C-alpha cells in the first residue's frame, strides 16, 4: 500500500493561455472554476470560446463546490517521464455542477480508489505562479 501524494519537482508544467488564465488564477486563490453558459446553463470544462452544449458564446466563469465523485481511474506505475513519483492515480471526477475534469487522487492508499468514491478538491502550489487541483476522498 502506498499513500498517494501530490507531484512536485520537474514534472511538466501547464502553460496558461489568455483563454485558460481565469481558471489558473482561480486555483491560485484556492477556487476551482468552470464555465457556465448564459444561454443553456450547460457546464463546460476545459476553457472554451463556445458552449459545448449549444454553441453559444455567452460563457461565464463560475465557482465550483469542488465536490464530486470518481467516474473513472487508473494506477500509473510507468510514467511518461521519470520526474513523476509512482504510483499515482489519475481520476476523472464528476463534479456536482455537471462537468468533469481530469486530476489526480491524493490522501489515500493507491489501491483504495473506486468508481463512485466521494472526493473533494484541494490545492497544491507547484510554482509561485501555478497551483494544481488534486482530489482527496471525503
N, CA, C and O atoms as a GROMACS GRO file, in nm:
protein
  552
    1UNK      N    1   0.084  -0.118   0.000
    1UNK     CA    2   0.000   0.000   0.000
    1UNK      C    3   0.089   0.125   0.000
    1UNK      O    4   0.183   0.135   0.079
    2UNK      N    5   0.058   0.218  -0.089
    2UNK     CA    6   0.133   0.343  -0.099
    2UNK      C    7   0.038   0.460  -0.083
    2UNK      O    8  -0.064   0.467  -0.152
    3UNK      N    9   0.069   0.553   0.007
    3UNK     CA   10  -0.012   0.672   0.024
    3UNK      C   11   0.015   0.768  -0.092
    3UNK      O   12   0.130   0.801  -0.120
    4UNK      N   13  -0.090   0.810  -0.157
    4UNK     CA   14  -0.078   0.900  -0.273
    4UNK      C   15  -0.052   1.043  -0.228
    4UNK      O   16  -0.121   1.095  -0.140
    5UNK      N   17   0.047   1.106  -0.290
    5UNK     CA   18   0.085   1.243  -0.257
    5UNK      C   19   0.088   1.328  -0.384
    5UNK      O   20   0.099   1.273  -0.494
    6UNK      N   21   0.080   1.461  -0.370
    6UNK     CA   22   0.090   1.547  -0.487
    6UNK      C   23   0.227   1.535  -0.554
    6UNK      O   24   0.327   1.507  -0.488
    7UNK      N   25   0.230   1.555  -0.683
    7UNK     CA   26   0.356   1.555  -0.757
    7UNK      C   27   0.430   1.685  -0.729
    7UNK      O   28   0.370   1.786  -0.692
    8UNK      N   29   0.560   1.683  -0.746
    8UNK     CA   30   0.640   1.804  -0.726
    8UNK      C   31   0.763   1.795  -0.816
    8UNK      O   32   0.782   1.698  -0.888
    9UNK      N   33   0.843   1.898  -0.810
    9UNK     CA   34   0.970   1.894  -0.881
    9UNK      C   35   0.958   1.925  -1.029
    9UNK      O   36   0.886   2.016  -1.069
   10UNK      N   37   1.030   1.849  -1.109
   10UNK     CA   38   1.047   1.879  -1.251
   10UNK      C   39   0.939   1.816  -1.340
   10UNK      O   40   0.966   1.786  -1.456
   11UNK      N   41   0.818   1.796  -1.287
   11UNK     CA   42   0.712   1.744  -1.373
   11UNK      C   43   0.676   1.849  -1.478
   11UNK      O   44   0.702   1.968  -1.457
   12UNK      N   45   0.618   1.808  -1.590
   12UNK     CA   46   0.577   1.907  -1.690
   12UNK      C   47   0.479   2.008  -1.630
   12UNK      O   48   0.385   1.971  -1.560
   13UNK      N   49   0.501   2.134  -1.658
   13UNK     CA   50   0.417   2.241  -1.604
   13UNK      C   51   0.318   2.287  -1.709
   13UNK      O   52   0.350   2.289  -1.828
   14UNK      N   53   0.196   2.325  -1.667
   14UNK     CA   54   0.100   2.381  -1.762
   14UNK      C   55   0.145   2.518  -1.810
   14UNK      O   56   0.223   2.587  -1.742
   15UNK      N   57   0.096   2.557  -1.926
   15UNK     CA   58   0.126   2.687  -1.984
   15UNK      C   59  -0.007   2.760  -2.008
   15UNK      O   60  -0.067   2.743  -2.114
   16UNK      N   61  -0.053   2.840  -1.911
   16UNK     CA   62  -0.180   2.908  -1.928
   16UNK      C   63  -0.182   2.997  -2.052
   16UNK      O   64  -0.082   3.056  -2.091
   17UNK      N   65  -0.300   3.004  -2.112
   17UNK     CA   66  -0.324   3.092  -2.227
   17UNK      C   67  -0.419   3.202  -2.183
   17UNK      O   68  -0.469   3.201  -2.071
   18UNK      N   69  -0.445   3.297  -2.271
   18UNK     CA   70  -0.541   3.403  -2.238
   18UNK      C   71  -0.678   3.343  -2.205
   18UNK      O   72  -0.747   3.393  -2.117
   19UNK      N   73  -0.715   3.236  -2.275
   19UNK     CA   74  -0.844   3.171  -2.251
   19UNK      C   75  -0.848   3.097  -2.117
   19UNK      O   76  -0.950   3.101  -2.047
   20UNK      N   77  -0.739   3.031  -2.081
   20UNK     CA   78  -0.739   2.950  -1.959
   20UNK      C   79  -0.692   3.025  -1.834
   20UNK      O   80  -0.704   2.972  -1.724
   21UNK      N   81  -0.638   3.144  -1.848
   21UNK     CA   82  -0.582   3.218  -1.735
   21UNK      C   83  -0.679   3.236  -1.618
   21UNK      O   84  -0.637   3.224  -1.503
   22UNK      N   85  -0.809   3.264  -1.643
   22UNK     CA   86  -0.901   3.275  -1.528
   22UNK      C   87  -0.909   3.147  -1.445
   22UNK      O   88  -0.922   3.153  -1.323
   23UNK      N   89  -0.901   3.032  -1.509
   23UNK     CA   90  -0.900   2.903  -1.439
   23UNK      C   91  -0.779   2.895  -1.346
   23UNK      O   92  -0.793   2.861  -1.229
   24UNK      N   93  -0.661   2.927  -1.399
   24UNK     CA   94  -0.537   2.921  -1.320
   24UNK      C   95  -0.535   3.025  -1.210
   24UNK      O   96  -0.486   2.998  -1.100
   25UNK      N   97  -0.588   3.144  -1.239
   25UNK     CA   98  -0.598   3.246  -1.135
   25UNK      C   99  -0.686   3.199  -1.020
   25UNK      O  100  -0.654   3.222  -0.904
   26UNK      N  101  -0.796   3.135  -1.053
   26UNK     CA  102  -0.885   3.081  -0.950
   26UNK      C  103  -0.814   2.979  -0.863
   26UNK      O  104  -0.827   2.982  -0.741
   27UNK      N  105  -0.739   2.888  -0.925
   27UNK     CA  106  -0.666   2.788  -0.848
   27UNK      C  107  -0.569   2.854  -0.752
   27UNK      O  108  -0.555   2.810  -0.638
   28UNK      N  109  -0.501   2.958  -0.797
   28UNK     CA  110  -0.406   3.029  -0.710
   28UNK      C  111  -0.474   3.092  -0.588
   28UNK      O  112  -0.412   3.110  -0.484
   29UNK      N  113  -0.604   3.124  -0.603
   29UNK     CA  114  -0.682   3.181  -0.492
   29UNK      C  115  -0.751   3.072  -0.409
   29UNK      O  116  -0.822   3.103  -0.313
   30UNK      N  117  -0.731   2.946  -0.446
   30UNK     CA  118  -0.798   2.837  -0.376
   30UNK      C  119  -0.942   2.819  -0.420
   30UNK      O  120  -1.028   2.780  -0.340
   31UNK      N  121  -0.969   2.847  -0.548
   31UNK     CA  122  -1.104   2.839  -0.602
   31UNK      C  123  -1.100   2.759  -0.733
   31UNK      O  124  -1.022   2.789  -0.823
   32UNK      N  125  -1.184   2.658  -0.743
   32UNK     CA  126  -1.196   2.578  -0.864
   32UNK      C  127  -1.306   2.638  -0.951
   32UNK      O  128  -1.422   2.644  -0.909
   33UNK      N  129  -1.270   2.683  -1.071
   33UNK     CA  130  -1.366   2.749  -1.160
   33UNK      C  131  -1.397   2.663  -1.280
   33UNK      O  132  -1.316   2.580  -1.323
   34UNK      N  133  -1.516   2.683  -1.336
   34UNK     CA  134  -1.557   2.621  -1.461
   34UNK      C  135  -1.640   2.725  -1.536
   34UNK      O  136  -1.673   2.830  -1.481
   35UNK      N  137  -1.674   2.696  -1.661
   35UNK     CA  138  -1.755   2.789  -1.738
   35UNK      C  139  -1.900   2.740  -1.743
   35UNK      O  140  -1.926   2.622  -1.761
   36UNK      N  141  -1.993   2.836  -1.727
   36UNK     CA  142  -2.136   2.808  -1.735
   36UNK      C  143  -2.193   2.894  -1.847
   36UNK      O  144  -2.160   3.012  -1.857
   37UNK      N  145  -2.277   2.834  -1.930
   37UNK     CA  146  -2.338   2.905  -2.042
   37UNK      C  147  -2.459   2.987  -1.995
   37UNK      O  148  -2.546   2.936  -1.925
   38UNK      N  149  -2.463   3.114  -2.034
   38UNK     CA  150  -2.576   3.201  -2.001
   38UNK      C  151  -2.701   3.166  -2.079
   38UNK      O  152  -2.811   3.204  -2.039
   39UNK      N  153  -2.686   3.092  -2.191
   39UNK     CA  154  -2.800   3.059  -2.277
   39UNK      C  155  -2.867   2.929  -2.232
   39UNK      O  156  -2.988   2.927  -2.209
   40UNK      N  157  -2.790   2.821  -2.219
   40UNK     CA  158  -2.849   2.690  -2.188
   40UNK      C  159  -2.816   2.640  -2.048
   40UNK      O  160  -2.868   2.536  -2.006
   41UNK      N  161  -2.732   2.711  -1.975
   41UNK     CA  162  -2.688   2.675  -1.839
   41UNK      C  163  -2.597   2.553  -1.836
   41UNK      O  164  -2.571   2.499  -1.729
   42UNK      N  165  -2.548   2.508  -1.952
   42UNK     CA  166  -2.456   2.395  -1.957
   42UNK      C  167  -2.322   2.430  -1.897
   42UNK      O  168  -2.275   2.544  -1.907
   43UNK      N  169  -2.259   2.332  -1.833
   43UNK     CA  170  -2.126   2.350  -1.775
   43UNK      C  171  -2.022   2.301  -1.874
   43UNK      O  172  -2.039   2.197  -1.937
   44UNK      N  173  -1.913   2.377  -1.886
   44UNK     CA  174  -1.808   2.346  -1.982
   44UNK      C  175  -1.672   2.348  -1.913
   44UNK      O  176  -1.640   2.440  -1.838
   45UNK      N  177  -1.593   2.245  -1.940
   45UNK     CA  178  -1.453   2.241  -1.899
   45UNK      C  179  -1.385   2.149  -2.000
   45UNK      O  180  -1.438   2.041  -2.026
   46UNK      N  181  -1.284   2.183  -2.053
   46UNK     CA  182  -1.178   2.277  -2.041
   46UNK      C  183  -1.220   2.413  -2.098
   46UNK      O  184  -1.316   2.421  -2.175
   47UNK      N  185  -1.149   2.518  -2.061
   47UNK     CA  186  -1.188   2.651  -2.107
   47UNK      C  187  -1.212   2.656  -2.258
   47UNK      O  188  -1.134   2.605  -2.338
   48UNK      N  189  -1.324   2.719  -2.294
   48UNK     CA  190  -1.367   2.721  -2.434
   48UNK      C  191  -1.421   2.859  -2.472
   48UNK      O  192  -1.454   2.940  -2.386
   49UNK      N  193  -1.428   2.882  -2.601
   49UNK     CA  194  -1.489   3.006  -2.653
   49UNK      C  195  -1.638   2.990  -2.675
   49UNK      O  196  -1.713   3.088  -2.671
   50UNK      N  197  -1.682   2.866  -2.699
   50UNK     CA  198  -1.824   2.839  -2.724
   50UNK      C  199  -1.871   2.726  -2.633
   50UNK      O  200  -1.793   2.640  -2.593
   51UNK      N  201  -1.998   2.728  -2.602
   51UNK     CA  202  -2.059   2.627  -2.517
   51UNK      C  203  -2.055   2.490  -2.586
   51UNK      O  204  -2.092   2.479  -2.703
   52UNK      N  205  -2.011   2.389  -2.516
   52UNK     CA  206  -2.006   2.253  -2.570
   52UNK      C  207  -2.145   2.194  -2.590
   52UNK      O  208  -2.160   2.094  -2.659
   53UNK      N  209  -2.248   2.255  -2.529
   53UNK     CA  210  -2.384   2.202  -2.535
   53UNK      C  211  -2.468   2.267  -2.645
   53UNK      O  212  -2.542   2.199  -2.716
   54UNK      N  213  -2.458   2.400  -2.658
   54UNK     CA  214  -2.546   2.470  -2.753
   54UNK      C  215  -2.472   2.557  -2.854
   54UNK      O  216  -2.534   2.609  -2.947
   55UNK      N  217  -2.342   2.574  -2.837
   55UNK     CA  218  -2.264   2.654  -2.931
   55UNK      C  219  -2.267   2.804  -2.906
   55UNK      O  220  -2.207   2.880  -2.981
   56UNK      N  221  -2.336   2.847  -2.802
   56UNK     CA  222  -2.342   2.991  -2.770
   56UNK      C  223  -2.205   3.040  -2.723
   56UNK      O  224  -2.122   2.962  -2.675
   57UNK      N  225  -2.184   3.170  -2.738
   57UNK     CA  226  -2.058   3.230  -2.697
   57UNK      C  227  -2.069   3.301  -2.561
   57UNK      O  228  -1.976   3.371  -2.520
   58UNK      N  229  -2.180   3.284  -2.492
   58UNK     CA  230  -2.201   3.352  -2.365
   58UNK      C  231  -2.161   3.262  -2.248
   58UNK      O  232  -2.246   3.211  -2.175
   59UNK      N  233  -2.031   3.244  -2.232
   59UNK     CA  234  -1.979   3.163  -2.122
   59UNK      C  235  -1.924   3.253  -2.013
   59UNK      O  236  -1.854   3.350  -2.040
   60UNK      N  237  -1.958   3.220  -1.889
   60UNK     CA  238  -1.911   3.295  -1.772
   60UNK      C  239  -1.838   3.199  -1.679
   60UNK      O  240  -1.874   3.082  -1.668
   61UNK      N  241  -1.736   3.249  -1.612
   61UNK     CA  242  -1.665   3.169  -1.512
   61UNK      C  243  -1.748   3.163  -1.385
   61UNK      O  244  -1.802   3.264  -1.340
   62UNK      N  245  -1.759   3.042  -1.328
   62UNK     CA  246  -1.838   3.022  -1.207
   62UNK      C  247  -1.757   2.936  -1.109
   62UNK      O  248  -1.679   2.851  -1.151
   63UNK      N  249  -1.776   2.957  -0.980
   63UNK     CA  250  -1.706   2.875  -0.880
   63UNK      C  251  -1.773   2.738  -0.865
   63UNK      O  252  -1.895   2.726  -0.871
   64UNK      N  253  -1.692   2.638  -0.846
   64UNK     CA  254  -1.739   2.502  -0.820
   64UNK      C  255  -1.731   2.476  -0.670
   64UNK      O  256  -1.651   2.538  -0.599
   65UNK      N  257  -1.814   2.386  -0.622
   65UNK     CA  258  -1.803   2.344  -0.482
   65UNK      C  259  -1.675   2.263  -0.462
   65UNK      O  260  -1.625   2.251  -0.350
   66UNK      N  261  -1.621   2.208  -0.572
   66UNK     CA  262  -1.503   2.123  -0.562
   66UNK      C  263  -1.535   1.983  -0.512
   66UNK      O  264  -1.444   1.906  -0.483
   67UNK      N  265  -1.663   1.951  -0.503
   67UNK     CA  266  -1.704   1.818  -0.458
   67UNK      C  267  -1.759   1.738  -0.575
   67UNK      O  268  -1.825   1.791  -0.664
   68UNK      N  269  -1.728   1.609  -0.573
   68UNK     CA  270  -1.778   1.523  -0.679
   68UNK      C  271  -1.753   1.378  -0.646
   68UNK      O  272  -1.736   1.339  -0.530
   69UNK      N  273  -1.750   1.297  -0.752
   69UNK     CA  274  -1.725   1.154  -0.734
   69UNK      C  275  -1.638   1.103  -0.847
   69UNK      O  276  -1.634   1.161  -0.956
   70UNK      N  277  -1.568   0.994  -0.821
   70UNK     CA  278  -1.479   0.934  -0.920
   70UNK      C  279  -1.564   0.866  -1.028
   70UNK      O  280  -1.644   0.778  -0.999
   71UNK      N  281  -1.544   0.909  -1.152
   71UNK     CA  282  -1.610   0.849  -1.268
   71UNK      C  283  -1.525   0.734  -1.322
   71UNK      O  284  -1.578   0.628  -1.357
   72UNK      N  285  -1.393   0.756  -1.328
   72UNK     CA  286  -1.301   0.656  -1.380
   72UNK      C  287  -1.163   0.682  -1.321
   72UNK      O  288  -1.136   0.792  -1.272
   73UNK      N  289  -1.076   0.582  -1.325
   73UNK     CA  290  -0.942   0.595  -1.267
   73UNK      C  291  -0.850   0.489  -1.322
   73UNK      O  292  -0.894   0.392  -1.384
   74UNK      N  293  -0.721   0.508  -1.299
   74UNK     CA  294  -0.620   0.408  -1.330
   74UNK      C  295  -0.501   0.430  -1.236
   74UNK      O  296  -0.487   0.538  -1.178
   75UNK      N  297  -0.419   0.330  -1.221
   75UNK     CA  298  -0.297   0.342  -1.142
   75UNK      C  299  -0.179   0.343  -1.238
   75UNK      O  300  -0.166   0.254  -1.322
   76UNK      N  301  -0.093   0.444  -1.228
   76UNK     CA  302   0.024   0.455  -1.315
   76UNK      C  303   0.148   0.410  -1.240
   76UNK      O  304   0.181   0.463  -1.134
   77UNK      N  305   0.215   0.312  -1.296
   77UNK     CA  306   0.342   0.262  -1.242
   77UNK      C  307   0.458   0.294  -1.334
   77UNK      O  308   0.573   0.296  -1.290
   78UNK      N  309   0.429   0.321  -1.462
   78UNK     CA  310   0.533   0.352  -1.560
   78UNK      C  311   0.499   0.484  -1.628
   78UNK      O  312   0.436   0.484  -1.734
   79UNK      N  313   0.540   0.596  -1.569
   79UNK     CA  314   0.504   0.727  -1.623
   79UNK      C  315   0.582   0.759  -1.751
   79UNK      O  316   0.681   0.695  -1.783
   80UNK      N  317   0.532   0.860  -1.822
   80UNK     CA  318   0.597   0.904  -1.945
   80UNK      C  319   0.733   0.967  -1.921
   80UNK      O  320   0.818   0.966  -2.010
   81UNK      N  321   0.754   1.020  -1.803
   81UNK     CA  322   0.882   1.080  -1.767
   81UNK      C  323   0.917   1.039  -1.624
   81UNK      O  324   0.827   1.029  -1.540
   82UNK      N  325   1.043   1.016  -1.596
   82UNK     CA  326   1.082   0.976  -1.460
   82UNK      C  327   1.063   1.085  -1.354
   82UNK      O  328   1.084   1.059  -1.236
   83UNK      N  329   1.024   1.204  -1.394
   83UNK     CA  330   1.002   1.312  -1.297
   83UNK      C  331   0.882   1.284  -1.207
   83UNK      O  332   0.871   1.342  -1.099
   84UNK      N  333   0.792   1.197  -1.251
   84UNK     CA  334   0.673   1.166  -1.171
   84UNK      C  335   0.704   1.062  -1.065
   84UNK      O  336   0.777   0.966  -1.089
   85UNK      N  337   0.647   1.083  -0.946
   85UNK     CA  338   0.657   0.986  -0.837
   85UNK      C  339   0.547   0.882  -0.858
   85UNK      O  340   0.430   0.918  -0.875
   86UNK      N  341   0.583   0.754  -0.855
   86UNK     CA  342   0.484   0.648  -0.873
   86UNK      C  343   0.464   0.572  -0.743
   86UNK      O  344   0.555   0.569  -0.659
   87UNK      N  345   0.348   0.511  -0.724
   87UNK     CA  346   0.236   0.518  -0.817
   87UNK      C  347   0.162   0.651  -0.802
   87UNK      O  348   0.171   0.718  -0.699
   88UNK      N  349   0.088   0.686  -0.907
   88UNK     CA  350  -0.008   0.795  -0.896
   88UNK      C  351  -0.136   0.750  -0.962
   88UNK      O  352  -0.135   0.660  -1.047
   89UNK      N  353  -0.245   0.813  -0.924
   89UNK     CA  354  -0.377   0.768  -0.968
   89UNK      C  355  -0.451   0.883  -1.037
   89UNK      O  356  -0.514   0.965  -0.971
   90UNK      N  357  -0.443   0.888  -1.170
   90UNK     CA  358  -0.526   0.985  -1.244
   90UNK      C  359  -0.673   0.945  -1.232
   90UNK      O  360  -0.708   0.827  -1.243
   91UNK      N  361  -0.757   1.044  -1.211
   91UNK     CA  362  -0.900   1.020  -1.200
   91UNK      C  363  -0.977   1.117  -1.288
   91UNK      O  364  -0.932   1.229  -1.312
   92UNK      N  365  -1.091   1.074  -1.335
   92UNK     CA  366  -1.189   1.164  -1.395
   92UNK      C  367  -1.295   1.184  -1.288
   92UNK      O  368  -1.352   1.089  -1.235
   93UNK      N  369  -1.320   1.311  -1.256
   93UNK     CA  370  -1.413   1.345  -1.150
   93UNK      C  371  -1.541   1.402  -1.211
   93UNK      O  372  -1.535   1.492  -1.295
   94UNK      N  373  -1.656   1.349  -1.168
   94UNK     CA  374  -1.786   1.409  -1.198
   94UNK      C  375  -1.811   1.513  -1.090
   94UNK      O  376  -1.834   1.477  -0.974
   95UNK      N  377  -1.808   1.642  -1.125
   95UNK     CA  378  -1.831   1.748  -1.028
   95UNK      C  379  -1.981   1.772  -1.009
   95UNK      O  380  -2.060   1.745  -1.099
   96UNK      N  381  -2.018   1.822  -0.892
   96UNK     CA  382  -2.160   1.843  -0.858
   96UNK      C  383  -2.234   1.932  -0.957
   96UNK      O  384  -2.355   1.918  -0.974
   97UNK      N  385  -2.163   2.024  -1.022
   97UNK     CA  386  -2.229   2.119  -1.113
   97UNK      C  387  -2.255   2.061  -1.252
   97UNK      O  388  -2.312   2.130  -1.337
   98UNK      N  389  -2.214   1.937  -1.276
   98UNK     CA  390  -2.244   1.874  -1.404
   98UNK      C  391  -2.132   1.878  -1.505
   98UNK      O  392  -2.158   1.878  -1.625
   99UNK      N  393  -2.009   1.882  -1.461
   99UNK     CA  394  -1.895   1.880  -1.553
   99UNK      C  395  -1.792   1.781  -1.501
   99UNK      O  396  -1.797   1.740  -1.385
  100UNK      N  397  -1.699   1.744  -1.586
  100UNK     CA  398  -1.594   1.650  -1.549
  100UNK      C  399  -1.458   1.715  -1.566
  100UNK      O  400  -1.440   1.805  -1.648
  101UNK      N  401  -1.363   1.668  -1.486
  101UNK     CA  402  -1.225   1.710  -1.506
  101UNK      C  403  -1.131   1.596  -1.472
  101UNK      O  404  -1.163   1.507  -1.393
  102UNK      N  405  -1.015   1.600  -1.535
  102UNK     CA  406  -0.909   1.504  -1.510
  102UNK      C  407  -0.817   1.561  -1.403
  102UNK      O  408  -0.777   1.677  -1.412
  103UNK      N  409  -0.783   1.481  -1.305
  103UNK     CA  410  -0.694   1.524  -1.198
  103UNK      C  411  -0.623   1.402  -1.143
  103UNK      O  412  -0.622   1.296  -1.206
  104UNK      N  413  -0.564   1.416  -1.026
  104UNK     CA  414  -0.501   1.304  -0.955
  104UNK      C  415  -0.562   1.292  -0.818
  104UNK      O  416  -0.605   1.390  -0.758
  105UNK      N  417  -0.564   1.168  -0.767
  105UNK     CA  418  -0.612   1.140  -0.633
  105UNK      C  419  -0.495   1.145  -0.535
  105UNK      O  420  -0.386   1.097  -0.566
  106UNK      N  421  -0.516   1.203  -0.418
  106UNK     CA  422  -0.414   1.208  -0.312
  106UNK      C  423  -0.482   1.176  -0.179
  106UNK      O  424  -0.604   1.175  -0.168
  107UNK      N  425  -0.398   1.150  -0.077
  107UNK     CA  426  -0.450   1.136   0.057
  107UNK      C  427  -0.513   1.003   0.091
  107UNK      O  428  -0.586   0.992   0.189
  108UNK      N  429  -0.485   0.901   0.012
  108UNK     CA  430  -0.535   0.768   0.042
  108UNK      C  431  -0.439   0.666  -0.020
  108UNK      O  432  -0.347   0.702  -0.093
  109UNK      N  433  -0.461   0.541   0.009
  109UNK     CA  434  -0.379   0.435  -0.050
  109UNK      C  435  -0.408   0.422  -0.198
  109UNK      O  436  -0.520   0.444  -0.242
  110UNK      N  437  -0.307   0.385  -0.275
  110UNK     CA  438  -0.325   0.375  -0.420
  110UNK      C  439  -0.428   0.271  -0.459
  110UNK      O  440  -0.488   0.280  -0.566
  111UNK      N  441  -0.451   0.172  -0.374
  111UNK     CA  442  -0.547   0.067  -0.408
  111UNK      C  443  -0.683   0.086  -0.341
  111UNK      O  444  -0.764  -0.006  -0.337
  112UNK      N  445  -0.709   0.206  -0.287
  112UNK     CA  446  -0.835   0.232  -0.218
  112UNK      C  447  -0.938   0.305  -0.304
  112UNK      O  448  -1.050   0.326  -0.259
  113UNK      N  449  -0.902   0.343  -0.424
  113UNK     CA  450  -0.992   0.419  -0.511
  113UNK      C  451  -1.098   0.326  -0.571
  113UNK      O  452  -1.071   0.209  -0.597
  114UNK      N  453  -1.218   0.381  -0.593
  114UNK     CA  454  -1.323   0.304  -0.661
  114UNK      C  455  -1.420   0.401  -0.731
  114UNK      O  456  -1.433   0.517  -0.692
  115UNK      N  457  -1.485   0.352  -0.834
  115UNK     CA  458  -1.584   0.430  -0.906
  115UNK      C  459  -1.695   0.469  -0.809
  115UNK      O  460  -1.742   0.387  -0.730
  116UNK      N  461  -1.736   0.595  -0.815
  116UNK     CA  462  -1.839   0.646  -0.727
  116UNK      C  463  -1.787   0.703  -0.596
  116UNK      O  464  -1.864   0.758  -0.518
  117UNK      N  465  -1.657   0.690  -0.570
  117UNK     CA  466  -1.597   0.740  -0.446
  117UNK      C  467  -1.616   0.891  -0.436
  117UNK      O  468  -1.586   0.964  -0.531
  118UNK      N  469  -1.664   0.938  -0.322
  118UNK     CA  470  -1.682   1.082  -0.299
  118UNK      C  471  -1.545   1.147  -0.279
  118UNK      O  472  -1.464   1.098  -0.200
  119UNK      N  473  -1.521   1.257  -0.350
  119UNK     CA  474  -1.394   1.328  -0.342
  119UNK      C  475  -1.418   1.478  -0.334
  119UNK      O  476  -1.527   1.527  -0.366
  120UNK      N  477  -1.315   1.550  -0.291
  120UNK     CA  478  -1.320   1.696  -0.289
  120UNK      C  479  -1.184   1.752  -0.328
  120UNK      O  480  -1.081   1.688  -0.305
  121UNK      N  481  -1.185   1.870  -0.386
  121UNK     CA  482  -1.063   1.931  -0.436
  121UNK      C  483  -0.977   1.984  -0.322
  121UNK      O  484  -1.028   2.025  -0.217
  122UNK      N  485  -0.847   1.981  -0.343
  122UNK     CA  486  -0.752   2.052  -0.260
  122UNK      C  487  -0.646   2.110  -0.352
  122UNK      O  488  -0.619   2.055  -0.459
  123UNK      N  489  -0.586   2.218  -0.310
  123UNK     CA  490  -0.497   2.296  -0.396
  123UNK      C  491  -0.353   2.282  -0.351
  123UNK      O  492  -0.322   2.293  -0.232
  124UNK      N  493  -0.264   2.257  -0.449
  124UNK     CA  494  -0.122   2.240  -0.418
  124UNK      C  495  -0.038   2.327  -0.511
  124UNK      O  496  -0.036   2.303  -0.632
  125UNK      N  497   0.031   2.427  -0.456
  125UNK     CA  498   0.119   2.510  -0.539
  125UNK      C  499   0.232   2.425  -0.598
  125UNK      O  500   0.298   2.348  -0.528
  126UNK      N  501   0.254   2.441  -0.728
  126UNK     CA  502   0.365   2.375  -0.797
  126UNK      C  503   0.481   2.473  -0.810
  126UNK      O  504   0.597   2.437  -0.790
  127UNK      N  505   0.448   2.596  -0.845
  127UNK     CA  506   0.545   2.706  -0.852
  127UNK      C  507   0.479   2.829  -0.790
  127UNK      O  508   0.367   2.820  -0.740
  128UNK      N  509   0.547   2.941  -0.794
  128UNK     CA  510   0.488   3.065  -0.743
  128UNK      C  511   0.366   3.106  -0.825
  128UNK      O  512   0.278   3.175  -0.773
  129UNK      N  513   0.360   3.064  -0.952
  129UNK     CA  514   0.251   3.106  -1.042
  129UNK      C  515   0.149   2.997  -1.072
  129UNK      O  516   0.041   3.028  -1.122
  130UNK      N  517   0.180   2.872  -1.045
  130UNK     CA  518   0.093   2.761  -1.083
  130UNK      C  519   0.053   2.679  -0.960
  130UNK      O  520   0.138   2.629  -0.887
  131UNK      N  521  -0.078   2.667  -0.941
  131UNK     CA  522  -0.134   2.579  -0.839
  131UNK      C  523  -0.213   2.470  -0.911
  131UNK      O  524  -0.286   2.498  -1.006
  132UNK      N  525  -0.197   2.346  -0.865
  132UNK     CA  526  -0.267   2.234  -0.927
  132UNK      C  527  -0.381   2.185  -0.839
  132UNK      O  528  -0.368   2.180  -0.717
  133UNK      N  529  -0.495   2.148  -0.902
  133UNK     CA  530  -0.605   2.091  -0.826
  133UNK      C  531  -0.590   1.939  -0.817
  133UNK      O  532  -0.580   1.870  -0.918
  134UNK      N  533  -0.588   1.888  -0.696
  134UNK     CA  534  -0.589   1.745  -0.670
  134UNK      C  535  -0.719   1.713  -0.597
  134UNK      O  536  -0.787   1.803  -0.548
  135UNK      N  537  -0.754   1.586  -0.591
  135UNK     CA  538  -0.873   1.546  -0.518
  135UNK      C  539  -0.838   1.442  -0.414
  135UNK      O  540  -0.753   1.356  -0.436
  136UNK      N  541  -0.905   1.452  -0.300
  136UNK     CA  542  -0.886   1.356  -0.192
  136UNK      C  543  -1.022   1.300  -0.154
  136UNK      O  544  -1.125   1.364  -0.177
  137UNK      N  545  -1.024   1.179  -0.096
  137UNK     CA  546  -1.152   1.123  -0.050
  137UNK      C  547  -1.218   1.214   0.054
  137UNK      O  548  -1.150   1.280   0.132
  138UNK      N  549  -1.350   1.216   0.053
  138UNK     CA  550  -1.423   1.291   0.158
  138UNK      C  551  -1.523   1.199   0.224
  138UNK      O  552  -1.595   1.241   0.314
   0.00000   0.00000   0.00000
